[in-house]
Amino acid sequence: MMDLRVPSGWFFLLLGMILVALGVVYPGMRARLTDANVNLYCGMVMALFGGVMLLLARVRLR
């Protein structure tokens, strides 16, 4: 049986990388009420979370 951390880790890593790329390429795409680059920051957190999930799944499989 597949560990749930593997597909969810890949999902969050991929989605985070897409958001980071959008935040870098289009820094002007921001929410109206904030000056922060939400795509970049949320993408970094999601990619980090996905990486941690994959790392935990890899450590657990050994």
C-alpha positions in Angstrom: 0.0 0.0 0.0 1.3 3.4 -1.0 2.1 5.9 1.7 -0.1 9.0 1.5 2.8 11.3 2.1 4.3 10.5 -1.3 1.5 11.7 -3.6 0.6 14.6 -1.4 4.2 15.6 -1.2 4.6 15.6 -4.9 1.3 17.5 -5.2 2.4 20.3 -2.8 5.9 20.4 -4.3 4.6 20.8 -7.9 1.9 23.3 -6.9 4.4 25.3 -4.8 6.9 25.4 -7.7 4.2 26.7 -10.0 3.3 29.4 -7.6 7.0 30.3 -7.0 7.5 30.6 -10.8 4.4 32.8 -11.1 5.6 35.0 -8.2 9.0 35.4 -9.9 7.9 35.9 -13.5 4.8 38.1 -12.7 5.7 40.0 -9.5 3.0 42.6 -10.3 0.2 40.0 -9.9 -0.7 40.8 -6.3 -3.8 40.9 -4.1 -5.4 44.3 -4.0 -5.1 44.8 -0.3 -1.5 43.9 0.2 1.9 44.8 -1.2 3.3 41.3 -0.5 3.9 38.9 -3.3 1.5 36.2 -2.1 2.2 33.8 -4.9 5.9 33.7 -4.1 5.5 33.3 -0.3 2.7 30.8 -0.4 4.5 28.9 -3.1 7.7 28.7 -1.0 5.7 27.4 2.0 3.9 24.8 -0.1 7.1 23.6 -1.8 8.8 23.4 1.6 5.8 21.4 3.0 5.9 19.1 0.0 9.6 18.5 0.4 9.2 17.7 4.1 6.4 15.2 3.2 8.6 13.5 0.7 11.6 13.5 3.0 9.5 11.9 5.8 8.1 9.3 3.4 11.6 8.5 2.2 13.0 8.2 5.8 10.0 6.0 6.8 10.5 3.7 3.8 14.0 2.8 4.8 
